[in-house]
Amino acid sequence: MAIEKTDTLVIGAGQAGVATSEHLSKLDIPHIVLEKDRIAERWRTARWDSLVANGPAWHDRFPGLEFENDPEEFVGKDQVADYFEAYAIKHNAPIRTGVEVLSVERFTNQSGFKVVTSQGEIHAQRVVSATGPFQKPVIPAIVANTDHITQMHSTDYRNPEQLADGAVLVVGAGSSGVQIADELRASGKKVYLSVCAHGRPPRSYRNRDFVWWLGVLGEWEAAAMKPGTEHVTIAVSGANGGKTINFRELANKGMTLVGRTAKFDNGTLYFDNDLVENLNKGDQNYLSVLDAADAYIESNGLDLPEEPSARETFADAQCISNPIRELNIADAGISTIIWATGFALDYSWLKVDALDEQGKPKHQRGVSAEAGFYFVGLPWLSRRGSSFIWGVWHDAKYIADHISIQRHYLSYQDASQR
């Protein structure tokens, strides 16, 4: 059987793979996109039922297609997946679903890569990894497995009815953790939320969504994280029409906040004494965005309504004024722990020199240390906005342009060869 050959092979048909295919097609670069599941599978089956995009429809989209929703609406997860399917059809993307990539390695005696898949071998001159950052759920080895407590990662959570009776501890104060915790609280569950360091931008301010503010303030174009923020999550939500997340408000509504989960011993959870510090830093981040927005409005002479209520504060609930440092699980009635603790990368299939000693990609704006191998879809690939749908689209364009330029050089023949 003849081995299939292509110029460029794209691995993954989520938002990064679909965007990359569009740009490759526009540049007439022959390519194939392989997806082990369905297009945008993560949006359908690795998210909770009520999840919506964290940015409004006018912002969180590709330039070539608008959502059918109200531009200010936060689109549901299944509609987002449908959007990427429609986008792939619109651009006639050569996507093959149900094909898993098992290994990628460079040839030693010829150019290009050998790609072994679940349906055979493919030879490609170039390979683009568009597998995204949500590859391997991370659950810290803190609480031992026991029949008395159900532990799950946020990627396995679907809805409150899924959980057993009893209280819930949610670990993680990023967008996923706080949205899940608030949904459980609203359902009537007793909820403990373990709050780590976080940023807390306003959902909107003075009649503009925070994505607009970060755009005009140049924050989306930041090329690197500010020192000391490498492990800071962002607490923002489009749920229930979009609202600013305020941990002090949640505490006043009955949610019990605790510090970072440190250890578990003999049925008792222990928390770091950092709750107040984490809340204060989150508030400082929030106020800094308001201050920057006010300054921008004044310096540009914009006529946007003032919003003094945005600076109103909530009184500290008991759990803040007197933080809980340890909690017996049985006494608290906790039956479930949900770990909203992020993901690790898994490139076990990659056999080329594109990873560092920790298994993380070595790249510059997605161009890896291994010539001809590329990454698209990773946070901070080129800028802060890389983690958003529109940011992925622009990163994919850069990679496709780079591939086109390299193809041009390699097609060169000097006068004696013509």
C-alpha positions as CSV (number, residue, x, y, z in Angstrom):
1,M,0.0,0.0,0.0
2,A,1.4,3.4,-1.0
3,I,2.1,5.7,1.9
4,E,0.1,9.0,1.9
5,K,2.1,12.2,1.6
6,T,1.2,15.8,2.3
7,D,3.0,19.1,2.6
8,T,1.6,20.0,6.0
9,L,-0.2,17.8,8.6
10,V,-2.3,19.5,11.3
11,I,-3.0,17.5,14.5
12,G,-6.3,18.5,16.1
13,A,-9.5,20.0,14.8
14,G,-10.5,22.3,17.7
15,Q,-10.4,26.1,17.2
16,A,-6.6,26.1,16.6
17,G,-6.8,23.3,13.9
18,V,-9.7,24.9,12.1
19,A,-8.1,28.3,12.1
20,T,-4.8,26.9,10.8
21,S,-6.5,25.0,8.0
22,E,-8.3,28.2,6.9
23,H,-5.0,30.1,6.6
24,L,-3.2,27.2,4.9
25,S,-6.0,27.0,2.3
26,K,-5.8,30.7,1.6
27,L,-2.1,30.3,0.8
28,D,-2.8,27.2,-1.4
29,I,-0.7,25.0,0.9
30,P,-1.7,21.3,0.6
31,H,-2.6,19.9,4.0
32,I,-4.6,17.4,6.1
33,V,-6.1,17.9,9.5
34,L,-6.4,14.9,11.8
35,E,-8.8,14.8,14.7
36,K,-9.1,11.7,17.0
37,D,-12.7,12.6,18.0
38,R,-15.1,15.1,16.5
39,I,-14.5,18.7,15.5
40,A,-14.3,20.9,18.7
41,E,-14.9,17.8,20.8
42,R,-13.6,19.4,24.0
43,W,-16.3,22.0,23.8
44,R,-19.0,19.3,23.7
45,T,-17.9,16.7,26.1
46,A,-15.2,18.2,28.4
47,R,-17.2,21.1,29.8
48,W,-20.1,21.5,32.3
49,D,-23.6,21.7,30.9
50,S,-24.2,25.4,31.6
51,L,-20.8,26.7,30.4
52,V,-20.8,29.7,28.1
53,A,-17.9,31.6,26.4
54,N,-16.1,34.0,28.7
55,G,-16.3,36.7,26.1
56,P,-19.3,38.2,24.2
57,A,-20.2,36.9,20.7
58,W,-18.9,40.0,19.0
59,H,-15.5,39.3,20.4
60,D,-15.0,35.6,20.8
61,R,-15.2,34.5,17.2
62,F,-13.2,34.3,14.0
63,P,-13.3,37.2,11.6
64,G,-14.8,35.2,8.8
65,L,-18.1,34.2,10.5
66,E,-20.4,35.8,13.0
67,F,-22.5,33.9,15.6
68,E,-26.2,34.0,15.0
69,N,-26.7,35.2,18.6
70,D,-27.0,38.7,19.9
71,P,-23.5,40.1,19.6
72,E,-23.5,41.0,23.3
73,E,-24.6,37.5,24.3
74,F,-22.3,34.9,25.9
75,V,-22.6,31.8,23.6
76,G,-23.2,28.3,25.1
77,K,-20.7,25.6,24.7
78,D,-22.6,23.5,22.2
79,Q,-23.2,26.5,20.0
80,V,-19.5,27.3,20.1
81,A,-18.8,23.7,18.9
82,D,-21.4,24.1,16.1
83,Y,-19.8,27.3,15.1
84,F,-16.4,25.6,14.5
85,E,-18.1,22.8,12.6
86,A,-19.8,25.4,10.4
87,Y,-16.6,27.3,10.0
88,A,-14.8,24.2,8.8
89,I,-17.5,23.5,6.3
90,K,-17.4,27.1,5.0
91,H,-13.7,26.8,4.3
92,N,-13.9,23.2,3.1
93,A,-11.3,22.2,5.7
94,P,-9.7,18.8,4.8
95,I,-10.5,17.4,8.3
96,R,-10.5,13.6,9.0
97,T,-12.2,12.7,12.3
98,G,-11.7,9.5,14.2
99,V,-8.0,9.4,13.4
100,E,-5.6,9.5,16.3
101,V,-1.9,10.5,15.9
102,L,0.2,7.9,17.7
103,S,3.7,9.3,17.0
104,V,5.6,12.0,15.1
105,E,9.3,11.7,14.4
106,R,11.7,13.3,11.9
107,F,13.2,11.3,9.1
108,T,17.0,10.8,9.4
109,N,17.7,10.4,5.7
110,Q,15.2,12.7,4.0
111,S,13.2,15.9,4.8
112,G,10.0,15.8,6.7
113,F,8.3,13.7,9.4
114,K,6.9,10.3,9.7
115,V,3.5,10.4,11.3
116,V,2.0,7.1,12.6
117,T,-1.8,7.2,13.1
118,S,-4.5,4.8,14.1
119,Q,-5.2,4.4,10.3
120,G,-1.8,4.1,8.9
121,E,1.4,6.1,8.2
122,I,1.6,9.6,6.6
123,H,4.6,11.5,5.5
124,A,4.5,15.3,5.9
125,Q,7.1,18.0,5.2
126,R,5.7,20.0,8.1
127,V,3.6,19.3,11.2
128,V,1.5,21.7,13.2
129,S,0.4,20.6,16.7
130,A,-3.0,22.1,17.4
131,T,-3.9,19.9,20.3
132,G,-4.5,22.8,22.7
133,P,-3.6,23.2,26.4
134,F,-6.4,21.1,27.9
135,Q,-4.7,17.7,27.5
136,K,-4.2,16.0,30.9
137,P,-6.3,17.1,33.9
138,V,-4.3,17.8,37.0
139,I,-5.5,16.6,40.4
140,P,-2.9,17.3,43.2
141,A,-2.0,14.3,45.3
142,I,-3.4,15.8,48.5
143,V,-6.5,13.8,49.5
144,A,-6.2,10.0,49.3
145,N,-8.8,8.1,47.4
146,T,-11.5,6.9,49.7
147,D,-15.0,5.5,49.3
148,H,-16.4,8.3,51.5
149,I,-15.4,11.1,49.2
150,T,-15.9,11.5,45.5
151,Q,-13.1,13.4,43.8
152,M,-13.3,14.7,40.3
153,H,-11.6,17.2,38.0
154,S,-13.6,20.1,36.8
155,T,-13.5,18.6,33.3
156,D,-15.7,15.8,34.6
157,Y,-18.3,18.0,36.3
158,R,-21.6,18.5,34.4
159,N,-24.3,19.8,36.8
160,P,-25.4,19.8,40.5
161,E,-27.7,16.8,40.0
162,Q,-24.7,14.7,39.2
163,L,-23.3,15.0,42.7
164,A,-24.2,13.1,45.8
165,D,-26.0,14.7,48.7
166,G,-23.7,16.7,51.0
167,A,-21.4,19.7,50.9
168,V,-18.8,20.3,48.2
169,L,-15.3,21.6,48.3
170,V,-14.2,23.3,45.0
171,V,-10.5,23.9,44.8
172,G,-9.4,26.6,42.4
173,A,-10.5,30.3,42.0
174,G,-10.1,30.6,38.2
175,S,-13.0,31.0,35.9
176,S,-14.0,27.3,36.0
177,G,-13.7,26.9,39.8
178,V,-15.7,30.0,40.7
179,Q,-18.4,29.4,38.1
180,I,-18.9,25.8,39.2
181,A,-18.9,26.8,42.9
182,D,-21.5,29.5,42.3
183,E,-23.7,27.1,40.3
184,L,-23.6,24.6,43.2
185,R,-24.3,27.4,45.7
186,A,-27.3,28.5,43.7
187,S,-28.6,24.9,43.6
188,G,-28.7,24.8,47.4
189,K,-25.5,23.0,48.0
190,K,-23.2,23.9,50.9
191,V,-20.1,25.0,49.1
192,Y,-16.5,25.6,50.3
193,L,-14.3,27.4,47.8
194,S,-10.5,27.2,48.1
195,V,-9.2,30.5,46.8
196,C,-5.7,30.8,45.4
197,A,-4.0,33.9,43.9
198,H,-6.2,35.3,41.1
199,G,-6.9,38.3,38.9
200,R,-10.4,39.7,39.0
201,P,-11.3,42.0,36.1
202,P,-14.7,43.6,35.9
203,R,-17.1,41.9,33.6
204,S,-18.0,45.3,32.3
205,Y,-17.4,48.9,33.3
206,R,-18.9,52.1,32.1
207,N,-20.9,50.4,29.3
208,R,-17.9,48.4,27.9
209,D,-17.1,44.7,28.4
210,F,-13.7,43.9,29.9
211,V,-12.5,42.4,26.7
212,W,-13.0,45.9,25.1
213,W,-11.1,47.5,27.9
214,L,-8.2,45.1,27.7
215,G,-8.1,45.7,24.0
216,V,-7.9,49.5,24.0
217,L,-5.5,49.4,26.9
218,G,-3.2,47.2,25.0
219,E,-3.3,44.3,27.5
220,W,-4.2,41.7,24.9
221,E,-1.0,42.4,23.0
222,A,1.2,41.9,26.1
223,A,4.0,39.5,24.9
224,A,4.7,38.0,28.4
225,M,3.2,37.7,31.8
226,K,4.1,40.4,34.3
227,P,6.6,39.1,36.9
228,G,5.0,37.3,39.7
229,T,1.8,36.6,37.9
230,E,2.8,33.3,36.3
231,H,0.6,31.2,38.6
232,V,-2.3,33.7,38.9
233,T,-5.6,32.5,37.5
234,I,-8.3,34.8,36.1
235,A,-11.8,34.9,37.6
236,V,-14.2,36.0,34.9
237,S,-17.6,34.7,33.8
238,G,-20.2,35.1,31.1
239,A,-22.7,33.0,33.1
240,N,-26.2,34.4,33.7
241,G,-25.7,37.1,31.2
242,G,-22.3,38.0,32.5
243,K,-21.5,39.5,35.8
244,T,-18.4,40.6,37.7
245,I,-17.1,37.9,40.0
246,N,-16.7,39.2,43.6
247,F,-15.6,36.6,46.2
248,R,-16.7,38.8,49.1
249,E,-20.2,38.9,47.6
250,L,-20.2,35.2,47.2
251,A,-19.2,34.8,50.9
252,N,-22.1,37.1,51.9
253,K,-24.4,34.8,49.9
254,G,-23.4,31.8,52.0
255,M,-20.3,30.4,50.2
256,T,-17.5,29.6,52.6
257,L,-14.1,30.7,51.4
258,V,-10.9,29.1,52.5
259,G,-7.3,29.6,51.6
260,R,-5.2,27.5,49.3
261,T,-5.6,23.8,50.0
262,A,-2.3,22.7,51.5
263,K,-2.7,19.1,52.8
264,F,-5.0,16.4,54.1
265,D,-4.3,14.3,57.2
266,N,-6.5,11.8,59.1
267,G,-9.8,13.2,57.7
268,T,-8.9,16.8,58.1
269,L,-8.1,19.4,55.4
270,Y,-5.6,22.1,56.1
271,F,-5.5,25.5,54.3
272,D,-2.8,28.1,54.0
273,N,-3.2,31.4,55.8
274,D,-3.5,33.3,52.5
275,L,-7.2,33.8,52.0
276,V,-7.3,37.5,52.9
277,E,-4.0,38.2,51.0
278,N,-5.4,36.5,47.9
279,L,-8.7,38.4,48.1
280,N,-6.9,41.8,48.6
281,K,-4.7,41.2,45.6
282,G,-7.7,40.3,43.5
283,D,-9.4,43.5,44.6
284,Q,-6.3,45.5,43.7
285,N,-6.3,44.0,40.3
286,Y,-9.9,44.8,39.8
287,L,-9.5,48.4,40.9
288,S,-6.4,48.8,38.7
289,V,-8.5,48.0,35.7
290,L,-11.1,50.6,36.7
291,D,-8.4,53.2,37.3
292,A,-6.9,52.5,33.9
293,A,-10.3,52.7,32.2
294,D,-11.1,56.0,33.9
295,A,-7.8,57.5,32.8
296,Y,-8.3,56.2,29.2
297,I,-11.8,57.8,29.1
298,E,-10.5,61.1,30.3
299,S,-7.5,61.3,28.1
300,N,-9.5,60.3,25.0
301,G,-12.5,62.5,25.7
302,L,-15.0,59.6,25.6
303,D,-18.6,60.1,26.6
304,L,-19.2,57.0,28.7
305,P,-21.5,56.9,31.7
306,E,-19.9,57.0,35.1
307,E,-20.3,53.9,37.3
308,P,-19.6,54.7,40.9
309,S,-21.4,51.5,42.1
310,A,-18.5,49.5,40.6
311,R,-16.3,50.7,43.5
312,E,-18.8,49.7,46.2
313,T,-17.5,47.0,48.6
314,F,-19.0,44.2,50.6
315,A,-18.6,43.7,54.3
316,D,-16.4,40.7,55.2
317,A,-18.3,37.6,56.0
318,Q,-17.2,35.5,59.0
319,C,-15.1,33.1,56.8
320,I,-13.0,36.1,55.8
321,S,-12.7,37.9,59.1
322,N,-11.9,34.7,60.8
323,P,-10.5,32.3,58.1
324,I,-10.8,28.6,58.5
325,R,-7.4,26.9,58.7
326,E,-8.5,23.3,59.1
327,L,-11.7,21.4,58.3
328,N,-12.7,17.9,59.2
329,I,-14.4,16.5,56.1
330,A,-16.9,14.3,58.0
331,D,-17.9,17.1,60.4
332,A,-18.4,19.5,57.5
333,G,-20.5,16.9,55.6
334,I,-18.3,17.2,52.5
335,S,-19.1,14.3,50.1
336,T,-17.4,15.7,46.9
337,I,-14.2,17.5,46.0
338,I,-14.0,19.2,42.6
339,W,-10.5,20.1,41.6
340,A,-10.5,23.1,39.2
341,T,-6.7,22.9,39.1
342,G,-5.9,23.1,35.5
343,F,-4.2,20.8,33.0
344,A,-0.8,19.5,32.1
345,L,0.5,19.1,28.6
346,D,1.0,15.6,27.2
347,Y,3.3,15.3,24.2
348,S,4.1,11.6,24.7
349,W,3.5,11.0,21.0
350,L,6.1,13.6,20.0
351,K,9.5,12.2,19.2
352,V,11.2,15.3,17.9
353,D,13.4,18.0,19.6
354,A,10.6,20.5,20.2
355,L,10.2,20.1,24.0
356,D,12.3,21.2,27.0
357,E,13.3,19.1,30.0
358,Q,9.9,19.6,31.6
359,G,8.1,18.4,28.4
360,K,6.9,22.0,27.5
361,P,7.1,23.3,24.0
362,K,10.3,25.1,22.9
363,H,9.1,27.8,20.5
364,Q,9.0,31.4,19.4
365,R,5.5,32.5,18.5
366,G,4.7,28.9,17.8
367,V,7.7,28.2,15.6
368,S,9.4,25.3,17.4
369,A,13.1,24.5,18.0
370,E,12.6,21.6,15.5
371,A,12.6,23.0,12.0
372,G,9.2,22.3,10.3
373,F,7.3,21.6,13.5
374,Y,4.9,24.2,14.9
375,F,2.5,24.8,17.8
376,V,-0.8,26.7,17.7
377,G,-3.5,27.1,20.4
378,L,-1.3,27.4,23.5
379,P,-1.8,30.2,26.0
380,W,0.7,33.1,25.6
381,L,1.8,31.6,22.3
382,S,2.5,35.1,21.0
383,R,0.5,37.4,23.4
384,R,-2.0,37.4,26.2
385,G,-4.8,37.2,23.7
386,S,-3.6,33.8,22.4
387,S,-5.9,32.0,24.8
388,F,-9.0,33.6,23.2
389,I,-10.7,32.4,20.1
390,W,-9.8,35.5,18.0
391,G,-6.2,35.3,19.3
392,V,-5.9,31.7,18.1
393,W,-7.0,32.8,14.7
394,H,-4.2,35.4,14.5
395,D,-1.6,33.0,15.8
396,A,-2.6,30.5,13.2
397,K,-2.2,33.1,10.4
398,Y,1.3,33.8,11.6
399,I,2.2,30.1,11.5
400,A,0.7,29.6,8.0
401,D,2.6,32.6,6.7
402,H,5.8,31.2,8.2
403,I,5.2,27.9,6.4
404,S,4.5,29.7,3.1
405,I,7.7,31.6,3.4
406,Q,9.7,28.4,4.1
407,R,8.0,26.7,1.1
408,H,9.1,29.7,-1.1
409,Y,12.7,29.3,0.0
410,L,12.8,25.6,-0.5
411,S,11.3,25.9,-4.0
412,Y,14.2,28.1,-5.1
413,Q,16.4,26.8,-7.9
414,D,19.6,28.6,-9.1
415,A,20.1,29.4,-12.7
416,S,22.1,26.2,-13.3
417,Q,19.2,24.0,-12.2
418,R,16.6,25.7,-14.3
